Structure formats: C-alpha cells, structure tokens
Amino acid sequence: MRIAVIGGGIGGLCLAHGLRKAGVDVAVYERDLSRTDRLQGYRVHINPDGAAALRECLPAANWERFERSAGSSENGFGFLTEQLKPLLVLDPDEEKHYSASRITLRQVLLDGLDVRFGKRFERYEQGDDITLHFDDGTTASCDVLVGADGIRSRVREQYLPHAGTEKIGVTAIAGKLYLDDNDWVPRELVVRANSIIPTSRAGMFLVVHDGLGVTDNEDDPLFDNVRPYLMWAYAAADLTVHDGQNLRREVLGRISRWSPELNRIVAASPAETISEWRIRSSRPIERWQPTNVTLLGDAIHAMTPMRGVGANIALRDAQLLARCIADGGDAIARYEKEMYDYGFAAVRDSLKAARQFADGGPVARTIFKTVLRTASAVPALKRAMF
C-alpha cells in the first residue's frame, strides 16, 4: 500500500514516521521549499497524549532529541484578576507536559524523512489509484491520500467541500517578553501559566517558555528559539484588527486600568514579536462515507487555541491512523469513526472556552469568579471540578 501525505506539519510528519515504523510505503509532499522555510516563533504545549503519540511513532533517536530540546511544563495553572489577585491556583498534573519550540519540533520530525519539498498540491483524481496534481505540472500516484495540509486544506476543499472553518467573532493579539532582559516580572507570572479574568469582555493568557531549543544554524537570528520568554495573548470579542494598526498600543489602551505589571509586560515586548490571530473554528458536519481519502489535524477539525490541544489532537490522529493502516482491513473507516468523535468534541470544547475567555457579560464573569474562589477555598470541590 502506498500512502501519500499532503502537508509537512506536526501531524503529517508524525504520521509518516509511524507508517515507516510499520513498514508502510509513505511519501510526504510539502509546499515549503526547504526544511527551514517555516520559522514559527512561538512554542507549543505537548500534553501526555501528544507525547505518547510522538514516543510511539518516532524513532528512538528522534524522541530522545525531542525530550532534550523540550522544556517541562509542570507548575500548575492560575486564574487571576486583572490586578493579579489569585482566584484559583491548580496543582501540577502528575503526568509530564512539554513546552516545545515549533522550530525545533519541526526539525526533529523532519529528521529521517525524505520529504518532497516545493510541492504545492492542487487536486487529485480517483481511478484504480489516486493521481495527485501539483502546481509545478508534476503528478504522483498513491493508494491512500491523507490531507494533513492545515486549516486551509486543499484536500478537504475537494473531498469535503461543505466542511471548513468559520470566524467565531474573537480576535487575539499576542507577543513575547524576553526574560533574560527583564528580571522584574512578578514571580506568579513566571512559575506557572495564568489566565487573567477581568470584569470586561476580554481575557489574557500568559505562559513562560524556558528557552530550551536546538537550532540547525545558531548564527541565524531567524532560528532564535533558545531565549526564555513570557508569551502573552490578549483576546476580545469586540477587537477588530486592520492593516497599519499599532497592535501594542491597541492592547495597552484596553488594559490601561489593569495591573501596572501587565501593562509593563506589553509595553516592553519587542514590536516584531507582536502579531494578531483572527480565530476560526471548524464548522460542525455530519459523518461522511469513508473512502481512500482521509484528513487529519487542522485539515478536518481546526479548533481555537484556548484549550491548547490542537497540536495534541493532530498527534493523536497520526498515532491512530498509523495503527489502523498497520493493522489492515477497513483502516480508514476505523480511523474516521474514532477521530470524528474525539476531534469534534475538542472543537466544541475549545470553541466554548474561547467564548468564555473573550466574551461574556459582567454577571457571567462575576459568577465565574465566585465559582473559582469557592473552589479555591474548598479542596474537595476543587478536585471535583478540575
């Protein structure tokens, strides 16, 4: 069986390793021109499920490199007011979480794979096998096609044209504050991840990344993924971003009455690290009839970042699909039956979290804060809720 994977992101590359491990013929086609084209500056949270998928699919040497380069994320989670008053602090998870540089993780996933770069997928034709067409005029054939080509998937556009994503009415602005140049950041913002719950219809998330990383070219500033930093993201339902807008000034104007430390964090963040996210989420769709074309990750169940699980769900897809194909039989049907359930459940959960985080009136926010304070004061309730 010949498998073609369109897209060299986290899910597609993890799948390719899992299939190679199982002795399956797999080819990965990536639109980027080289392995250093996708220079993504933020880190990604890998939870125990995502780590288990990587450990199972990757060769031992790749997994060891991942563990060496990824920092741990084991210090719990805090809910704070906009004046940094604690509402509730959750204890660390007993299982290990990782904070991985996207740049480094991609290099780890690319190692050992013969990825066909510079291949921008256009369409496919189904006959006795599947013929793939690329924009450079070349073609390729396969028995099974996997679309792992992200939120704007061209495979999904042809295969499930009624699927796709939609705006949810929430926009975020995010930035980095490098900690090696700023030792004044309050301790409670450095020791754990925190969610700011203000009275206004907005929210802010902050998390420290320890700066562990592996670079292929330490002299290239584009690969600067080894400095520790505090990542912050401000989100609101009434935030409209337009070309030429000063993003930092916009956030500062909206949080001017918040904690002085939060204002200082935003003000001191380099302008080149600040960007906007126009958040989208997959539309709910009914189950479809399985064929020899399938999808994984953001190509089928793109979700908001408010739960921090998108990459982990894509890795779970890769692990499951590799297992199903290795086992034979109705592999795609078994994969899609399970993936549909957990994938779209995660979409719904993250969509609810996004709306709670960036929207909601004063009454709802007051109730939520009361619940958090009550849980903080009653350990049994805290354990039951979280």
C-alpha positions as CSV (number, residue, x, y, z in Angstrom):
1,M,0.0,0.0,0.0
2,R,1.3,3.4,-1.0
3,I,0.3,6.3,1.3
4,A,0.7,10.0,0.2
5,V,0.6,12.7,2.9
6,I,-0.1,16.2,1.8
7,G,1.4,18.6,4.3
8,G,4.6,18.5,6.4
9,G,3.3,19.9,9.7
10,I,3.3,18.2,13.1
11,G,0.5,15.7,12.4
12,G,1.6,14.8,8.8
13,L,5.3,14.2,9.8
14,C,4.4,12.2,12.9
15,L,2.1,10.0,10.8
16,A,4.9,9.5,8.2
17,H,7.2,8.3,11.0
18,G,4.6,5.9,12.4
19,L,3.9,4.4,9.0
20,R,7.6,4.0,8.2
21,K,8.0,2.2,11.6
22,A,5.2,-0.2,10.5
23,G,6.9,-0.8,7.1
24,V,4.4,1.1,5.1
25,D,5.4,2.9,1.9
26,V,4.7,6.6,2.6
27,A,5.6,9.9,0.8
28,V,5.2,13.4,2.2
29,Y,4.6,16.3,-0.1
30,E,5.2,19.8,1.4
31,R,4.6,23.2,-0.3
32,D,7.6,24.8,1.6
33,L,10.7,25.0,-0.5
34,S,13.0,23.7,2.2
35,R,13.1,22.4,5.8
36,T,14.0,25.9,7.1
37,D,11.1,27.8,5.5
38,R,8.6,27.5,8.3
39,L,10.1,29.6,11.1
40,Q,7.4,29.8,13.7
41,G,8.5,31.7,16.8
42,Y,6.0,30.5,19.5
43,R,6.3,27.3,21.5
44,V,3.7,24.6,21.5
45,H,2.3,22.7,24.5
46,I,2.6,18.9,24.2
47,N,0.4,17.1,26.7
48,P,0.7,13.5,27.9
49,D,-1.4,12.2,25.0
50,G,0.6,14.1,22.4
51,A,3.9,13.0,24.0
52,A,2.6,9.3,23.9
53,A,1.9,9.7,20.2
54,L,5.4,11.1,19.5
55,R,7.1,8.4,21.6
56,E,5.2,5.6,19.7
57,C,5.6,7.0,16.2
58,L,9.1,8.5,16.2
59,P,12.4,6.5,16.0
60,A,14.2,6.4,19.4
61,A,16.8,8.9,18.3
62,N,14.2,11.5,17.3
63,W,12.2,11.0,20.5
64,E,15.4,11.5,22.6
65,R,16.2,14.7,20.7
66,F,12.7,15.9,21.4
67,E,13.0,15.2,25.1
68,R,16.4,17.0,25.3
69,S,15.1,20.1,23.5
70,A,11.7,20.4,25.1
71,G,11.2,22.1,28.4
72,S,8.8,20.8,31.0
73,S,5.5,22.4,31.9
74,E,4.6,21.0,35.3
75,N,3.9,24.0,37.6
76,G,0.2,24.1,37.6
77,F,-2.2,26.8,36.3
78,G,-3.5,30.0,37.8
79,F,-6.7,32.1,37.4
80,L,-6.0,35.7,38.3
81,T,-7.9,39.0,38.3
82,E,-6.7,41.9,36.1
83,Q,-5.0,43.2,39.2
84,L,-3.1,39.9,39.6
85,K,-5.2,38.8,42.6
86,P,-5.4,35.0,42.7
87,L,-8.8,33.4,42.1
88,L,-7.7,29.8,41.9
89,V,-4.4,28.0,41.5
90,L,-4.4,24.4,40.2
91,D,-1.8,21.9,41.3
92,P,0.6,20.5,38.7
93,D,-0.5,17.5,36.7
94,E,1.1,14.2,37.8
95,E,1.9,13.4,34.2
96,K,4.6,15.2,32.3
97,H,3.8,18.0,29.9
98,Y,6.3,19.5,27.5
99,S,6.9,23.0,26.1
100,A,8.4,22.6,22.6
101,S,9.9,25.1,20.2
102,R,7.9,24.8,17.0
103,I,11.1,25.4,15.0
104,T,12.9,22.6,16.9
105,L,10.0,20.2,16.9
106,R,9.7,20.5,13.1
107,Q,13.4,19.7,12.7
108,V,13.0,16.7,15.0
109,L,10.1,15.5,12.9
110,L,11.8,16.0,9.6
111,D,14.9,14.1,10.6
112,G,15.0,10.7,8.8
113,L,12.2,11.5,6.4
114,D,12.6,12.1,2.7
115,V,10.1,14.9,2.3
116,R,9.3,16.2,-1.2
117,F,9.6,20.0,-0.8
118,G,8.3,22.6,-3.2
119,K,5.2,20.5,-4.0
120,R,2.1,22.7,-3.8
121,F,-0.9,20.3,-4.1
122,E,-3.6,21.4,-6.5
123,R,-6.1,18.5,-6.9
124,Y,-6.5,14.7,-7.1
125,E,-8.2,12.3,-9.4
126,Q,-9.6,8.9,-8.3
127,G,-9.4,5.9,-10.6
128,D,-7.8,2.5,-10.0
129,D,-5.5,4.5,-7.8
130,I,-5.3,8.2,-6.8
131,T,-3.4,10.7,-9.1
132,L,-2.0,13.8,-7.4
133,H,-1.5,17.0,-9.3
134,F,0.9,19.7,-8.2
135,D,1.2,23.3,-9.4
136,D,4.6,22.7,-11.0
137,G,2.9,20.4,-13.5
138,T,4.1,17.1,-12.0
139,T,2.0,14.2,-10.8
140,A,2.3,11.3,-8.4
141,S,0.1,8.3,-7.5
142,C,-0.9,6.6,-4.3
143,D,-3.4,4.1,-2.9
144,V,-4.4,6.3,0.1
145,L,-4.3,10.1,0.3
146,V,-4.1,11.8,3.6
147,G,-4.7,15.6,3.8
148,A,-2.6,17.0,6.6
149,D,-2.4,20.4,4.9
150,G,-3.8,22.6,7.7
151,I,-6.7,24.9,8.2
152,R,-6.9,25.9,4.5
153,S,-6.6,22.3,3.3
154,R,-6.9,21.9,-0.5
155,V,-7.5,18.2,0.0
156,R,-10.5,18.9,2.3
157,E,-11.8,21.6,-0.1
158,Q,-12.1,18.9,-2.8
159,Y,-13.0,15.9,-0.7
160,L,-15.5,17.6,1.8
161,P,-16.3,20.9,0.2
162,H,-19.1,21.6,2.8
163,A,-16.6,21.4,5.6
164,G,-14.1,24.1,6.6
165,T,-13.8,26.8,9.2
166,E,-15.7,29.9,10.2
167,K,-15.0,33.0,12.2
168,I,-16.1,32.9,15.8
169,G,-16.0,36.6,16.5
170,V,-12.9,36.6,18.6
171,T,-9.5,38.2,17.8
172,A,-6.3,37.9,19.8
173,I,-3.1,39.9,19.9
174,A,0.0,38.1,21.2
175,G,3.6,38.9,22.0
176,K,6.8,37.8,23.7
177,L,8.7,39.4,26.5
178,Y,12.3,38.0,26.7
179,L,13.1,37.2,30.3
180,D,16.9,37.4,30.0
181,D,16.5,41.1,29.5
182,N,13.6,41.6,32.0
183,D,14.1,40.2,35.5
184,W,11.3,42.3,37.1
185,V,8.4,40.1,36.0
186,P,6.3,39.1,39.1
187,R,7.0,35.6,40.3
188,E,3.4,34.4,40.0
189,L,3.6,35.0,36.2
190,V,6.9,33.1,35.8
191,V,6.3,29.9,37.9
192,R,3.1,28.8,36.0
193,A,0.7,29.5,33.2
194,N,-2.0,32.0,34.1
195,S,-5.4,33.1,32.7
196,I,-6.5,36.7,33.5
197,I,-10.2,37.0,34.2
198,P,-11.1,40.7,34.1
199,T,-14.6,42.3,34.5
200,S,-14.6,43.5,30.9
201,R,-15.4,41.2,28.0
202,A,-11.8,40.1,27.3
203,G,-9.1,37.9,28.6
204,M,-5.3,37.4,28.7
205,F,-3.2,34.3,28.8
206,L,0.4,34.2,29.9
207,V,2.9,31.4,30.0
208,V,6.7,31.2,30.4
209,H,8.8,29.1,28.0
210,D,12.2,28.2,29.4
211,G,14.1,28.7,26.2
212,L,15.4,25.2,25.6
213,G,15.8,24.6,22.0
214,V,18.0,23.0,19.3
215,T,19.0,25.1,16.2
216,D,20.4,23.9,12.9
217,N,22.1,27.3,12.5
218,E,22.9,29.1,15.7
219,D,24.2,32.1,13.8
220,D,20.9,32.8,12.0
221,P,18.7,35.1,14.1
222,L,15.6,33.6,12.4
223,F,16.3,30.5,14.5
224,D,16.3,32.4,17.8
225,N,14.4,29.8,19.8
226,V,16.7,29.3,22.7
227,R,15.9,32.5,24.8
228,P,13.5,32.2,27.7
229,Y,10.4,34.3,27.3
230,L,7.0,35.1,28.6
231,M,4.3,34.7,26.0
232,W,1.1,36.7,26.4
233,A,-2.1,36.8,24.4
234,Y,-5.0,39.3,24.8
235,A,-8.3,38.3,23.2
236,A,-11.7,40.1,22.9
237,A,-14.9,39.7,21.0
238,D,-15.0,43.3,20.0
239,L,-11.4,43.5,18.8
240,T,-11.1,44.3,15.1
241,V,-7.6,44.3,13.6
242,H,-6.8,46.3,10.4
243,D,-3.7,46.9,8.4
244,G,-1.4,49.5,9.9
245,Q,-2.8,49.2,13.3
246,N,-0.4,49.6,16.2
247,L,-1.1,46.3,18.0
248,R,0.8,47.1,21.2
249,R,-1.0,50.5,21.5
250,E,-4.3,48.8,21.0
251,V,-3.7,46.3,23.8
252,L,-2.3,49.0,26.1
253,G,-5.4,51.1,25.6
254,R,-7.6,48.3,26.5
255,I,-5.7,47.2,29.7
256,S,-4.8,50.7,30.9
257,R,-6.7,50.1,34.2
258,W,-5.3,46.6,34.7
259,S,-2.2,45.7,36.8
260,P,0.8,48.0,36.1
261,E,2.9,44.9,35.7
262,L,0.7,43.6,32.9
263,N,0.9,47.0,31.2
264,R,4.7,46.9,31.5
265,I,4.9,43.4,30.0
266,V,3.0,44.5,26.9
267,A,4.9,47.8,26.6
268,A,8.3,46.1,26.9
269,S,7.6,43.4,24.4
270,P,9.5,44.0,21.1
271,A,7.2,45.1,18.3
272,E,8.5,42.3,16.0
273,T,7.2,39.7,18.4
274,I,3.6,41.0,18.4
275,S,1.0,39.6,16.0
276,E,-2.7,39.1,15.7
277,W,-4.7,35.9,15.5
278,R,-8.1,36.0,13.8
279,I,-9.5,33.0,15.5
280,R,-11.5,30.4,13.5
281,S,-13.1,27.1,14.3
282,S,-14.3,24.1,12.2
283,R,-17.9,24.0,11.2
284,P,-19.8,21.0,12.6
285,I,-20.5,18.5,9.9
286,E,-22.3,15.1,9.7
287,R,-20.3,11.9,9.4
288,W,-19.2,11.1,5.8
289,Q,-18.8,7.8,3.9
290,P,-15.1,6.6,4.2
291,T,-13.1,6.3,1.0
292,N,-9.3,6.0,0.3
293,V,-9.0,9.8,1.0
294,T,-8.9,11.0,4.6
295,L,-7.9,14.0,6.7
296,L,-6.1,14.7,10.0
297,G,-5.4,17.7,12.3
298,D,-6.5,21.2,11.3
299,A,-7.5,19.9,7.9
300,I,-10.6,18.4,9.4
301,H,-11.1,19.6,13.0
302,A,-9.4,23.0,13.4
303,M,-10.0,24.5,16.8
304,T,-9.4,27.6,18.8
305,P,-6.2,27.9,20.8
306,M,-8.0,28.4,24.1
307,R,-7.6,24.8,25.3
308,G,-4.1,24.4,23.9
309,V,-4.8,21.0,22.5
310,G,-4.8,21.4,18.7
311,A,-1.3,20.0,18.1
312,N,-2.0,17.2,20.5
313,I,-5.2,16.2,18.8
314,A,-3.3,16.2,15.4
315,L,-0.7,13.9,17.0
316,R,-3.4,11.6,18.3
317,D,-4.8,11.5,14.8
318,A,-1.4,10.5,13.5
319,Q,-0.9,7.8,16.1
320,L,-4.4,6.3,15.5
321,L,-4.2,6.4,11.7
322,A,-0.8,4.8,11.7
323,R,-2.1,2.0,13.9
324,C,-5.2,1.4,11.7
325,I,-3.2,1.3,8.5
326,A,-0.7,-1.1,10.0
327,D,-3.5,-3.4,11.2
328,G,-5.1,-3.5,7.7
329,G,-8.7,-4.1,6.9
330,D,-11.1,-1.1,6.9
331,A,-8.4,1.2,8.2
332,I,-9.8,4.5,7.1
333,A,-13.3,3.7,8.4
334,R,-12.0,2.6,11.8
335,Y,-9.8,5.7,12.0
336,E,-12.5,8.2,11.0
337,K,-15.1,6.6,13.3
338,E,-12.9,7.3,16.4
339,M,-11.3,10.5,15.1
340,Y,-14.7,12.1,14.4
341,D,-15.8,11.6,18.0
342,Y,-12.8,13.0,19.9
343,G,-11.8,15.5,17.2
344,F,-15.1,17.4,17.0
345,A,-15.6,17.1,20.8
346,A,-12.3,19.0,21.1
347,V,-13.6,21.6,18.6
348,R,-16.8,22.1,20.6
349,D,-14.8,22.3,23.9
350,S,-12.3,24.8,22.6
351,L,-15.0,27.0,21.0
352,K,-16.9,27.2,24.3
353,A,-13.6,28.1,26.1
354,A,-12.8,30.8,23.6
355,R,-16.2,32.4,24.0
356,Q,-15.9,32.2,27.8
357,F,-12.4,33.7,27.7
358,A,-13.0,36.6,25.4
359,D,-16.7,37.3,25.8
360,G,-19.4,37.1,28.4
361,G,-21.1,39.9,30.3
362,P,-20.2,41.2,33.8
363,V,-22.8,39.0,35.5
364,A,-21.4,35.8,34.0
365,R,-17.9,36.8,34.8
366,T,-18.8,37.6,38.4
367,I,-20.4,34.2,38.8
368,F,-17.4,32.5,37.3
369,K,-15.0,34.4,39.6
370,T,-17.2,33.3,42.6
371,V,-17.0,29.7,41.5
372,L,-13.2,29.9,41.2
373,R,-12.9,31.5,44.7
374,T,-15.2,28.9,46.2
375,A,-13.2,26.0,44.6
376,S,-10.0,27.6,45.9
377,A,-11.5,27.6,49.4
378,V,-13.0,24.1,49.3
379,P,-10.3,21.4,48.3
380,A,-13.0,18.7,47.7
381,L,-14.8,21.0,45.2
382,K,-11.6,22.0,43.5
383,R,-10.7,18.3,43.0
384,A,-14.2,17.5,41.6
385,M,-14.2,20.5,39.2
386,F,-10.6,20.2,37.9
